[in-house]
Amino acid sequence: MVRRVAQNLSGNELEQVLERIPPKERSDLWATIARESFTEAQLADSRRKLGVSVDSMERILAGSPWFAGPIARSRHTLHA
């Protein structure tokens, strides 16, 4: 959504919008998204955090036949 809105703004208009977004960390994140300027380190950290979340969900869901109810007999996973 941020990128879609930013595509329709000039650089100056985007800066004006970003100045109105508190806190500074949030406006910096929006600027990164709008400009599609994520660093490899940011992408790697996001992938790591996603992996931690998926592993946590796997552990929580492992104790029950959550996928397709009690009919599901095989092991299902959230990992690709």
Secondary structure, DSSP 8 states (H G I E B T S, - for coil): -HHHHHHTS-HHHHHHHHHTSSSHHHHHHHHHHHHT---HHHHHHHHHHHHHHHHHHHHHHTTTT-TTGGG--S---S--
